[in-house]
Amino acid sequence: MVSTQPDEHDQPKPTTVLCPDFPFAYDEWVRHPAGLGALPDRRHGAEVAVIGGGISGLVTAYELMKLGLRPVVYEADQLGGRMRSVAFEGHPEAKAEMGAMRFPPSATLFHYVDKLGLKTKPFPNPLSPATPSTVVNLRGVSHFARTQDDLPEVYQQVSDAWAKALHEKADMSLMEDAIARRDVGTIKALWNHMVPELDNQSFYGFLASSAAFSSFEHREIFGQVGFGCGGWDTDFTNSMLDILRVVYTEASDRHHRILGGCQQVPEGLWEHQPESLVHWPAGTSLASLHGGAPRPAVVSIDRTPTGYVVEDATGEVREFPVAVYTAQSWNLLSRIKSDPALLPQSLWTAVERTHYMGSSKLFVLTDRPFWRDRDPKTGRDVMSMTLTDRLPRGVYLFDDGPDKPGVMCLSYTWNDDSLKVATLTAEERLDVILASLRQIYPDVDIRSHIIAPPVTITWETEPYFMGAFKSSLPGHYRYQRELFTHFMQAEFAEEHRGFFMAGDDISWVAGFAENAVTTALNAVWGVLNHLGGATHPDNPGPGDLFDALAPLKI
C-alpha cells in the first residue's frame, strides 16, 4: 500500500472522487498545514498566465498567488465558467444553476466552499431523502413514489440487476471497501486489472453482456431511470470505465447544492484574501492584483525560447515564463491561434479526440413551491421531481420555504434530447415543455404560478464551451491518460515544457467540479516544479508521488 499523506486527522475520510486511475488524496494535500510548497525568492512576483476563469482557473490562480506568484487571469465570458448561477428578472435573490448544480460531498472542492463560508443542503435527486416525492413517467404511465419500494416490482428488478452486474463484472464491493479505507495498493490492483478488460466496452455493451440485464425491458427502464441522479441512457455510448469511475467514487448520488448559487465559489476565490500569503501584503486578493477585472479573451498563444507570448482581444501582448490553460480544450483548435509547440503531437491528438456531452436546461421562477400542495383526489403532492421519457426528461424542484419563490428546472436534457430544443427560444422551449408536462400532470396549471421570464441554456451552442463536459468513448483511455498526465513534463522536449492544461476536459471523472479542482492542483504542482520550487517533505504533491500512483499504461 502506498500512503499519500501521514494520517493526522481523526475524522472519517470522505470516499468521494478518490479516482482509481490516480488515487492521490488531494483533500489532504490542500489542507495540510505545511502548504503546497515554496518557490525560490527570485521567482516571487513572477507573472503566470492563467487562461480561463472557471473553477479550475480560479483555484489555480488562487493557489499560485498564495505561493508568491502573480497570476494573470484571462476570461472570455464571465468568471465561473460552467459554475454559472443566473438570477431571474426582478428577483436577484433567486438563482438558476445553468451548469454545475449538484456536488458530491468531495473534500477538495468543499475545502474552498468551507473557506468561503458558503452553506449547502442536500440536492433533491430522484427518490432521495431530500426529495418529498418522485414521479417516474415511462411509456405514458406514471408511478408516484417516496422511496424505491413504492415503485412496481420491475423497478426493483432493474435495481437488483445493476447491483448484480457491478458485483459480478466490476468488483464493486471490493473497490468500495478499498476506496473507503484509502487502500491505494488494492485500488490500483483492482483497477489496473479492469482497465484493459473494459477499455473497449461501452456502457450499453457492459449492460447487454451481463446476464442480469438479458431483458431489453430492463435495459430500457434502466436507461430512463438509472441510478443516483437519474437516467443514464444518454451515456450508453460512452466508455464503461467512465461510468465505473463515477460509481466507485460515489459521485452519482448524495449530492448537495450551494445555497445562493454555485458561482459564489469561483467569484469568492477571486475576492478572497488568504490569511497565509508569501511575498504579497496582507489583504491581497486576485481581484486586487487585477484591478478588479480579469483580462479579456485570449486570441493567440506563441512559444518563445524563454516562455509564452499571449495576446488578448484588446491587442495587448504579454510574455510569461509559464502558462496554465484551463478553458475548453477545443478552443486551442479554433478560437485561439495556438503555436504547435505548445503541446507534443500526442497531446494535440488527444485534444482532437476529446468527446463532449451536450446539455440543455430550462428554469422558471414560481410564486411559491406550489408543488407541495395536496391533490384532493389522491392526497399526494400535486407535482413531484419527475423522470420521464418525454421531452423534459428530468424535472427538479427547489424549495427554500413556503413563503419564498420556488425554482423549477422544468427540463434537464443531454445529447440528442438537448438537440431537440437547441434551436428554440426560451419562450418556445417553455411552451413545448409545458405542453409535454401537461400530459403527465393534466390538472396542474404551472404557467399560472410563473412570475419571471424563463432562463435557458444549451451548452453545445455556447461559443466558448461547445458542450457541457467531456466524456470518454470506448478506446479513449490512452488519450485520457495523455491529457491527465500532462503536468508531468520531465520527459518532454524543452519546447513543450511550461504550458500546463487543467480543467474538467483533462480529468478522469467527467462532469463534476471536483475534478476541475484536482487537475488545477496538478497544474499548481507543475508550475511549482517548473519554476524551481518544491513541496514540503511532510506534504508531497501529486508529482512527487506520481511514480507510485501513475495511471496504467496500455
C-alpha positions in Angstrom: 0.0 0.0 0.0 1.2 3.5 -0.9 0.5 6.1 1.7 0.0 9.5 0.1 0.0 11.5 3.4 0.6 10.9 7.1 -2.8 10.3 8.7 -3.2 13.1 11.2 -6.9 13.7 11.0 -9.2 11.8 13.3 -12.5 12.4 11.4 -13.7 9.8 8.9 -12.2 10.4 5.5 -14.7 11.1 2.6 -14.6 8.5 -0.2 -15.8 10.7 -3.0 -13.7 11.1 -6.1 -10.6 9.2 -4.9 -10.1 8.3 -8.5 -8.9 4.8 -9.2 -6.7 5.9 -12.1 -4.6 8.2 -9.8 -5.7 7.8 -6.2 -3.9 10.8 -4.8 -5.5 12.4 -1.7 -5.9 15.9 -3.0 -8.0 16.9 0.0 -5.2 16.0 2.4 -2.6 17.8 0.3 -4.6 21.1 0.1 -5.5 21.1 3.8 -2.0 20.3 5.1 -0.5 23.0 7.4 2.8 22.8 5.5 1.1 24.3 2.5 1.6 23.2 -1.2 5.2 24.2 -1.4 7.7 27.0 -1.8 9.4 28.9 -4.6 12.9 30.4 -4.7 12.8 34.1 -3.7 13.8 35.2 -7.1 10.6 33.8 -8.5 8.3 35.8 -6.2 6.1 38.3 -8.1 6.7 36.5 -11.4 3.7 36.6 -13.7 1.9 33.4 -14.7 -0.8 33.3 -17.4 -3.9 31.5 -16.3 -6.2 31.2 -19.3 -9.8 30.6 -18.3 -11.7 31.9 -15.3 -13.8 28.9 -14.3 -13.4 27.0 -11.1 -10.2 25.3 -12.4 -8.6 28.6 -13.4 -9.6 30.4 -10.2 -8.3 27.5 -7.9 -5.0 27.6 -10.0 -4.7 31.3 -9.7 -5.6 31.4 -6.0 -3.0 28.8 -5.0 -0.3 30.3 -7.2 -0.9 33.7 -5.6 -0.5 32.1 -2.2 2.9 30.8 -3.3 4.0 34.3 -4.2 3.4 34.4 -7.9 1.3 36.9 -9.8 -1.3 35.1 -11.8 -2.8 37.0 -14.7 -6.3 35.5 -15.4 -7.8 35.7 -18.8 -11.6 35.1 -19.2 -13.6 35.4 -22.4 -17.0 35.4 -20.8 -17.6 35.6 -17.1 -15.9 34.3 -14.0 -17.2 30.9 -13.1 -17.3 29.1 -16.4 -19.9 26.3 -16.1 -20.4 27.2 -12.4 -22.9 29.7 -13.7 -25.7 31.0 -11.5 -28.3 33.2 -13.2 -30.8 35.4 -11.4 -34.4 35.8 -12.6 -35.6 39.1 -13.9 -36.8 41.2 -11.0 -35.7 38.6 -8.4 -32.0 38.8 -7.9 -32.1 36.5 -4.8 -33.4 33.5 -6.8 -30.8 31.6 -8.9 -30.9 29.1 -11.7 -27.9 26.9 -11.9 -27.2 26.7 -15.6 -24.2 24.4 -15.5 -23.0 22.7 -12.3 -25.8 22.4 -9.8 -25.2 19.3 -7.7 -22.0 18.4 -5.9 -20.8 15.2 -4.3 -19.5 15.8 -0.8 -16.0 15.8 -2.1 -13.4 17.1 0.3 -11.2 19.0 -2.1 -13.9 21.2 -3.6 -15.6 21.6 -0.2 -12.3 22.8 1.2 -12.9 26.0 -0.8 -16.7 26.0 -0.2 -16.0 25.9 3.6 -13.2 28.5 3.3 -15.7 30.9 1.8 -18.3 30.2 4.5 -20.9 29.0 2.0 -23.9 26.9 3.0 -25.2 23.8 1.4 -28.1 21.5 1.6 -28.9 18.1 0.1 -29.9 18.1 -3.5 -33.4 16.8 -4.5 -32.4 13.9 -6.6 -35.0 11.3 -7.6 -36.1 9.2 -4.6 -33.5 10.8 -2.3 -34.4 11.7 1.3 -34.2 15.4 0.3 -37.0 14.9 -2.3 -40.6 14.9 -1.0 -41.8 12.7 -3.8 -40.8 11.4 -7.3 -42.8 10.5 -10.3 -41.5 8.1 -12.9 -43.4 8.5 -16.2 -42.5 6.0 -18.9 -44.5 5.0 -22.0 -47.3 7.2 -20.8 -47.7 5.6 -17.4 -46.9 7.4 -14.2 -45.8 5.9 -10.9 -45.7 8.0 -7.7 -43.0 7.2 -5.1 -41.4 8.4 -2.0 -38.9 5.6 -1.9 -37.8 2.9 -4.4 -40.1 0.4 -2.5 -43.1 2.4 -3.8 -42.3 1.6 -7.4 -43.6 -1.5 -9.3 -41.6 -4.7 -8.9 -39.9 -4.4 -12.3 -38.0 -1.3 -11.0 -36.6 -3.3 -8.1 -35.6 -6.0 -10.6 -33.7 -3.4 -12.6 -32.0 -2.1 -9.4 -31.0 -5.6 -8.4 -29.7 -6.3 -12.0 -27.5 -3.2 -11.8 -26.1 -4.2 -8.4 -25.5 -7.8 -9.6 -23.8 -6.6 -12.8 -21.4 -4.4 -10.8 -20.7 -7.1 -8.3 -20.0 -9.8 -10.9 -18.3 -7.8 -13.6 -16.7 -4.8 -11.8 -15.6 -6.0 -8.3 -17.9 -3.3 -6.8 -17.8 -4.4 -3.1 -14.0 -4.9 -3.2 -13.4 -1.4 -4.8 -15.9 0.3 -2.5 -14.1 -1.1 0.6 -10.6 -0.2 -0.8 -11.6 3.4 -1.5 -13.4 3.8 1.8 -10.1 2.7 3.5 -7.9 4.6 1.1 -6.1 1.4 0.4 -4.2 2.6 -2.6 -2.5 -0.7 -3.3 -5.8 -2.6 -3.6 -7.4 0.2 -5.6 -4.6 0.1 -8.1 -4.5 -3.7 -8.3 -8.3 -3.9 -9.0 -8.4 -1.0 -11.4 -5.3 -1.9 -13.4 -6.8 -5.3 -14.0 -10.1 -3.8 -15.1 -8.8 -1.1 -17.5 -7.6 -3.4 -20.3 -10.7 -5.6 -19.8 -13.2 -2.7 -20.2 -11.3 -0.1 -22.3 -13.1 -1.0 -25.5 -16.6 -1.6 -23.9 -19.4 0.9 -23.9 -21.8 1.4 -21.1 -24.6 -0.3 -23.1 -22.3 -3.1 -24.1 -21.5 -3.7 -20.5 -25.2 -4.0 -19.6 -26.1 -6.1 -22.6 -23.3 -8.6 -21.9 -24.5 -9.1 -18.3 -26.8 -12.0 -17.7 -28.6 -9.8 -15.1 -29.6 -7.4 -18.0 -30.6 -10.0 -20.5 -34.1 -8.4 -20.7 -34.3 -5.4 -23.1 -37.1 -4.0 -21.0 -34.8 -3.9 -18.0 -32.1 -2.1 -20.0 -34.7 0.4 -21.3 -36.0 1.1 -17.9 -32.5 1.5 -16.5 -31.7 3.9 -19.2 -34.6 6.1 -18.3 -34.4 5.8 -14.5 -30.8 4.9 -13.9 -29.2 5.2 -10.5 -28.4 8.1 -8.2 -29.2 11.3 -10.0 -31.5 9.8 -12.7 -31.5 8.3 -16.2 -28.2 7.4 -17.9 -29.2 6.3 -21.4 -27.5 9.3 -22.9 -24.3 7.9 -21.6 -24.9 4.4 -23.2 -22.3 5.1 -25.9 -19.6 6.3 -23.5 -16.8 4.2 -22.1 -17.8 1.9 -19.3 -14.6 2.9 -17.5 -16.1 6.5 -17.2 -19.3 5.1 -15.6 -17.3 3.0 -13.1 -15.3 6.0 -12.1 -18.5 7.8 -11.2 -20.0 4.8 -9.3 -16.8 3.8 -7.4 -16.2 7.3 -6.2 -19.8 7.8 -5.1 -20.1 10.8 -7.4 -23.6 9.7 -8.6 -25.6 10.4 -5.5 -25.6 12.1 -2.0 -25.3 15.4 -3.8 -25.5 18.9 -2.2 -26.4 22.2 -3.7 -24.8 25.5 -2.8 -27.3 28.0 -1.3 -27.3 31.3 -3.2 -25.7 29.7 -6.3 -22.5 27.8 -7.0 -20.9 30.7 -8.9 -20.2 32.1 -5.5 -17.3 29.7 -5.2 -15.2 30.9 -8.2 -16.3 34.5 -7.5 -15.4 34.1 -3.9 -11.9 32.9 -4.7 -11.5 35.9 -6.9 -12.2 38.2 -4.0 -10.9 36.2 -1.1 -7.9 37.5 0.9 -5.9 34.5 2.1 -4.5 34.6 5.6 -1.3 32.8 4.6 0.5 34.6 1.8 4.1 34.6 0.5 5.5 37.8 -0.9 2.2 39.7 -1.1 1.0 42.0 1.7 -2.0 41.1 3.8 -5.3 41.9 2.1 -4.1 40.9 -1.3 -6.6 39.1 -3.5 -6.8 38.0 -7.1 -9.2 40.9 -7.7 -6.8 43.4 -6.2 -3.9 42.1 -8.4 -6.1 42.6 -11.5 -7.6 46.0 -10.7 -11.0 44.3 -10.2 -11.4 42.5 -13.5 -9.7 39.7 -15.4 -8.0 40.2 -18.8 -10.3 39.5 -21.8 -10.3 36.6 -24.2 -7.0 35.2 -25.4 -6.7 35.2 -29.2 -3.2 33.7 -29.6 -0.5 31.9 -27.7 3.0 31.5 -29.0 6.0 29.7 -27.7 9.3 31.6 -27.3 12.7 30.5 -26.2 12.0 31.8 -22.7 8.3 31.3 -22.3 4.9 32.2 -23.8 3.5 35.2 -25.5 -0.2 35.7 -25.0 -2.3 38.2 -27.0 -5.8 39.1 -25.8 -8.8 40.5 -27.5 -7.7 44.1 -26.9 -4.5 43.5 -28.7 -2.4 43.6 -25.5 0.6 41.3 -25.7 2.4 39.9 -22.6 5.2 37.4 -22.2 5.1 34.8 -19.4 7.7 32.2 -18.2 4.8 29.7 -17.7 1.2 29.4 -18.7 -1.8 27.3 -17.4 -4.6 26.6 -19.8 -7.9 25.8 -18.1 -10.5 26.7 -20.8 -12.3 24.2 -23.0 -9.6 22.4 -24.9 -11.2 22.7 -28.4 -10.7 26.5 -28.2 -7.0 25.7 -28.8 -8.0 24.2 -32.2 -10.4 27.0 -33.3 -10.8 30.3 -31.3 -7.2 30.7 -30.2 -4.3 30.8 -32.7 -2.1 28.2 -31.0 1.6 27.6 -31.6 2.0 23.9 -32.5 5.0 23.9 -30.0 2.5 24.3 -27.1 2.0 20.5 -26.9 3.6 17.4 -28.1 1.8 15.8 -31.1 0.3 13.1 -28.9 -1.4 15.7 -26.8 -2.8 17.5 -29.9 -4.2 14.2 -31.0 -5.8 13.7 -27.6 -7.3 17.1 -27.7 -8.7 16.4 -31.2 -10.3 13.2 -30.0 -12.0 14.6 -26.9 -15.7 13.8 -26.9 -18.2 16.3 -25.4 -21.6 15.8 -23.9 -24.3 18.3 -24.9 -26.9 19.5 -22.4 -29.8 21.9 -22.2 -31.7 23.3 -19.2 -34.9 25.4 -18.7 -35.7 27.1 -15.5 -38.7 29.1 -14.3 -39.4 31.0 -11.1 -42.8 30.5 -9.3 -44.7 32.5 -6.8 -44.2 29.7 -4.2 -43.4 26.0 -4.1 -46.9 25.1 -5.2 -45.9 21.5 -6.0 -46.1 20.8 -2.3 -49.9 21.4 -2.4 -52.0 18.3 -1.8 -54.1 16.9 -4.6 -57.6 16.5 -3.0 -58.2 13.4 -5.2 -55.1 11.5 -4.3 -53.8 13.1 -1.1 -50.4 13.4 -2.8 -48.2 16.3 -3.8 -49.7 17.9 -7.0 -46.2 17.7 -8.6 -43.0 15.8 -7.9 -39.5 15.5 -9.0 -40.0 13.8 -12.4 -38.1 11.4 -14.6 -39.7 10.8 -17.9 -39.1 9.6 -21.5 -41.0 12.7 -22.7 -39.3 15.9 -23.9 -38.4 17.3 -20.4 -36.6 14.1 -19.3 -35.8 15.5 -15.8 -37.8 18.0 -13.7 -36.2 19.2 -10.5 -37.9 21.3 -7.8 -36.1 23.7 -5.4 -38.0 24.7 -2.3 -36.5 27.2 0.2 -39.6 27.6 2.2 -43.4 28.1 1.8 -43.2 31.9 1.8 -40.4 32.2 -0.7 -40.5 31.8 -4.5 -39.8 28.3 -5.9 -37.4 27.5 -8.6 -38.3 24.8 -11.1 -35.8 23.2 -13.5 -38.6 22.2 -15.9 -36.2 20.3 -18.2 -32.7 18.9 -17.9 -31.6 17.0 -21.0 -28.5 15.6 -22.6 -27.1 15.0 -26.1 -29.9 14.0 -28.6 -32.6 15.2 -26.2 -30.7 18.5 -25.8 -30.6 19.0 -29.6 -34.4 18.7 -29.8 -34.7 22.2 -28.2 -31.4 23.7 -29.2 -32.8 26.0 -31.9 -35.8 27.1 -29.8 -36.0 30.4 -27.9 -36.6 30.4 -24.2 -40.3 31.1 -24.7 -40.6 28.4 -27.3 -38.9 25.9 -25.1 -41.3 26.9 -22.3 -44.3 26.3 -24.5 -43.3 22.8 -25.7 -42.1 21.7 -22.2 -45.3 22.8 -20.5 -47.3 21.0 -23.2 -45.4 17.9 -22.6 -45.7 18.1 -18.8 -49.4 18.6 -19.2 -49.6 15.0 -20.4 -48.2 13.9 -17.0 -49.9 16.5 -14.8 -53.2 17.4 -16.6 -54.7 19.2 -13.6 -51.7 21.4 -12.8 -51.5 24.9 -14.3 -47.8 25.5 -14.0 -47.9 28.7 -16.1 -50.2 30.4 -13.7 -47.5 30.3 -11.0 -44.6 31.6 -13.1 -43.6 35.1 -12.0 -40.5 35.8 -14.2 -39.3 35.1 -17.8 -37.8 31.7 -18.2 -34.0 31.2 -18.4 -32.4 28.6 -20.5 -29.1 27.4 -21.9 -27.7 24.8 -24.4 -24.1 24.3 -23.7 -23.1 22.8 -27.1 -24.1 26.2 -28.7 -22.2 28.3 -26.1 -19.3 29.7 -28.2 -16.6 29.2 -25.6 -17.8 25.8 -24.4 -19.2 23.7 -27.2 -20.5 21.2 -24.8 -21.4 20.6 -21.1 -18.3 18.4 -20.3 -16.1 15.8 -21.9 -16.8 12.1 -21.6 -14.6 9.4 -23.0 -15.7 7.0 -25.6 -14.6 3.3 -25.8 -11.0 3.1 -26.6 -10.2 6.6 -25.4 -8.3 5.6 -22.3 -4.9 6.3 -23.9 -6.0 9.8 -24.9 -7.3 10.5 -21.5 -4.1 9.3 -19.9 -2.1 11.7 -22.2 -4.2 14.6 -21.1 -4.3 13.9 -17.4 -0.6 13.3 -17.0 0.4 16.4 -18.9 1.5 18.1 -15.7 4.4 15.6 -15.6 6.8 17.1 -18.1 10.3 15.8 -17.3 10.3 13.6 -20.4 9.0 16.4 -22.7 11.2 18.2 -25.2 12.3 21.6 -23.9 9.9 23.4 -26.3 6.9 21.7 -24.7 7.7 22.4 -21.1 6.0 25.1 -19.1 2.5 25.0 -20.7 0.1 23.2 -18.4 -3.5 22.1 -19.0 -6.2 21.8 -16.3 -9.9 21.6 -16.0 -12.7 19.1 -16.5 -11.5 18.4 -20.0 -8.5 16.5 -18.8 -9.9 14.9 -15.7 -10.7 11.2 -15.3 -14.2 11.7 -13.9 -16.3 13.8 -16.2 -18.8 16.4 -15.3 -18.1 17.3 -11.7 -16.4 20.4 -10.4 -14.3 18.4 -8.0 -12.2 17.1 -10.9 -11.7 20.6 -12.4 -10.3 21.4 -8.9 -7.9 18.4 -8.7 -6.5 19.0 -12.1 -5.9 22.6 -11.2 -3.9 21.4 -8.2 -1.9 19.2 -10.6 -1.1 22.3 -12.6 -0.1 24.1 -9.5 2.4 21.4 -8.7 3.6 21.5 -12.3 4.2 25.3 -12.2 5.9 25.0 -8.8 8.3 22.3 -10.2 8.9 24.1 -13.5 10.0 27.3 -11.7 12.4 25.5 -9.4 10.2 25.2 -6.3 9.4 22.1 -4.2 6.8 20.7 -1.9 7.4 20.3 1.8 8.8 16.9 2.8 5.8 16.3 5.1 3.3 17.1 2.3 4.3 15.6 -1.0 2.3 16.6 -4.0 0.8 14.7 -6.9 4.0 14.9 -9.0 6.2 13.7 -6.1 4.1 10.5 -5.7 3.4 10.1 -9.4 5.5 7.1 -10.0 3.8 5.2 -7.2 0.3 6.2 -8.3 0.6 6.6 -12.1 -2.3 5.6 -14.3 -1.7 2.3 -16.0 -0.2 2.4 -19.5 -1.8 0.2 -22.1 
